[in-house]
């Protein structure tokens, strides 16, 4: 997650409607199934403090009908001038404050999976329940962000107001002096100008915080006087068991998601190993980077996963178009329907992968941001201890406080983005706590049900999958992980596909190790080192390390050297220039 600018309410609430497109009006799906709707004409009054579960309950209950209706309008009233392929390009290019490419990738996958189901299923009852649950999930995830923004704003509004009063008093004193004497010394004049700039920035923060509170009121249908937010235990469930790997979440998705139940009814019963093997065969780049230990915070990894998503999405849309153009009931249409289900299965497993990596990406970004916060706090403390500050030092201290506020807000937003990604991971894995029956209940009943779902139901679902996976043999894979010059090919392909606006997440200067390859046995890694060190004199001073890592249930042996970033960059430059593998990390 590269930057964490504000998501406006219109963007947040549009998530539910954006994730679908229409089919022909002549389609059998054109009849919208009607049912009693909840409509939030008289929202329940607030009782006690509003925690994140209550916020999710209120946001879902009081907005789901409008969100679902908007979703249906997009599905059943097609804009003939907007093709599905153009929709995903719009998602990618839409300005949502320079979010991560993986955030856009997640939205693309949500769109294409819903679009696929719309074209595969004609039962209005199924589609009505499916879209209703999807809309509620989107609103619940968005509510997490709105809750965190409001909680941070609520705490910082008073702090910012105090700082504005203090600094404005200083500015007013200088203005009075200027009015009395007609002039100020150059140092005082610069100080006043800097104060006015700082006050302008602080005023912008106040306005943004007020907007956050207004957004919360609108989403949760709460009166301003009733907003008493619980935030300290906001992330009590967000430290999920790291033993729950991507593979476990993918297995849960195949077992629990309604799309796979639909596939079983119409074409076949999918197994996770079959789907994973097909994805690995057709889109091997990300798996290669996994085996060699590249992390999601590296630009090469993020770009590779993004390109994987876009390739899967475009193929799915192309196959849907071809299926719709085929004759209904024909053998060709049945074959194409099977292909679309294959594509849909690949998209769902990749949805899980993207959500999981977004959580990891947020963790890395949060740690980096907190290190910057620690530096600024140290600087502010040092300046604050001084007995008498010069105007320049006072300006520096004020700017440090403003920079600290910016970074604190960024940390809060990163945590919210992580929570959203984690909830989406749970939903993508098959946790489906929302139904019309539930959302017609009281806010307290919905809140209790959500807390139970994210505690007991989720844990039970993942634990059951984890135990059953241990009893099953691993699927054998081919030895693609270490081919001749594979890394050179990967990087060449990445450069060819890289989007022009992409900016590196991690500079080469941050590298602390260089990886020379990943092998299925220690002996193979040792033999490769012997060959490389005899070929390249620059490796003579290094003592290699062969480190084991488990990826996808298999053990790999990574051949690595450690040194200063500049030295490693020079080594990799020489090796890759001669066709050998070398990856800076």
Secondary structure, DSSP 8 states (H G I E B T S, - for coil): --------HHHHHHHHHHT-----TTSGGGS---------SS-----S-B-HHHHHHHHHHHHHHHHHHHHHHHHHS--TT--HHHHHHHHHHS-SSS--HHHHHHHHHHHHHHHHHHHH---HHHHHHHHHHHHHHHHHHHHHHHHHHHHHHHHHHHHHHHHHHHHHHHHHHHHHHHHHHS---HHHHHHHHHHHHHHHHHHHHHHHHHHHHHHHHHHHT--GGG--B--TTTTTT-S--TTS-HHHHHHHHHHH-HHHHHHHHHT----HHHHHHHHHHH--HHHHHHHTT--TTSHHHHHHHHHHHHHHHHHHHHHHHHHHHS-TTSHHHHHHHHHHHHHHHHHHHHHHHHHHHHHHHHHHHHHHHHHHHHHHHHHHHHHHT-SS--HHHHHHHHHHHHHHHHHHHHHHHHHHHHHHHHHHHHHHTT-----HHHHTS-HHHHHHHHHHIIIIIHHHHHHHHHHHHHTS------SGGG-TTHHHHHHHHHHHH--TT---SS-GGG--EEEEEEESSHHHHHHHHHHHHHH-GGGTT---EEEEEEETTEEEEEEEEE--HHHHHHHHHHHHHTT---EE-
